[in-house]
Amino acid sequence: MKKVLWTKPAFQDLQAIKEYITKDSVYYAEKLTNDIILTTERLSQFPKSGRIVQEIGEENTREVIYGSYRIIYQIRQEAIYITQVTHTKRDFK
């Protein structure tokens, strides 16, 4: 079982999403961010459960979708790194 670690940019993405949604609903912002974190924790047991990111096409760069958000991650020997969280309607960078 691998550890799931968040990169600084991915954590900043999650914080920005939370801040944006908080403008409308503190409850929903908390629920969404907690659910995204729970989704990433499952990757420790099933790292290849996400699909390969089409824009990159590498076996170890994958994504899981939660609601309207893409959670991009990299599988490495030592851990799974969450690298980006973005809305599905935004262009991948």
N, C-alpha and C positions, 0 to 999 in steps of 0.2 A: 504494500500500500504506500503510495507516494504522498508527500506533503503537497498541499495546494498553497501557493504563495502569490500574493498580489504585488504587481509592479507598481511603482509610484504613479505612472500615468494612468493605469487602470483604476487605481484607488481614487485618483482625481476625477476620472470620468464618473465613477459611482457617486462621489460627493456632489458633482455638478448636477447629475440627474436628481439626486435627493433634494438639493436646494431648489431646483426648478419646480419639482412636483409639490414641494412644501408650500409654495405660493397658493396652491389650490386646496391641498389637503395634507396636513401633517401626518395623519393616520396612514393614508395611502403611501406617502413617501417612505415612512418607516417600514411598512409592510413590503413594499416593492424592493427596497434595498436589502431587507432581511431575506426575502425569498431569493433574490439574486445570489446572495452569499451562500444560502443553503444549496442552491443549484450547483455552485462551484465546488462545494465540499463533497458532493457525490462523485466528482471527478477523481477523487483519491482512490476510489474502488474501481471505477470504470473510466480510465483515462481516454480510451478510444471511442467512447460513446458518442462524442460529437462528430460532426461531419468535417471533412477537409475543407478549409477555406478556399473557395473557388478562385479568388483573386490572387492567391499565393500558390496553391497547388502542391504544397509540401505535406508529406505524411504526418509530420509532427506538429503542424500548425492547424488547429481545429477550432470549431465553434459550436456552442450550444445556444439555442434560442430560448429566451424566457420572455413570454409576453411579446412586447414589441422591441426587445433588446437582443442584440448579438453580443455574446460573451466570447471573446477571442482568447485562446490560450495556446501555449506551447508545451509539448511534452518533452522533458529532458530527462536524462538519466537520474539526476538527483532529486527532481521535483517537477511539479506542474506549475507553470507560471501563467497567471491571468495577465494578459497584456493590454486588453482594451475592452471597454463596454460602450456600445454605441446603439443608437436607435436604428431599427431596420431600414428606415427611410433615408438615413444619411449615407453619404458615400463613404466607403471604406478607405481609411488612410494608412 
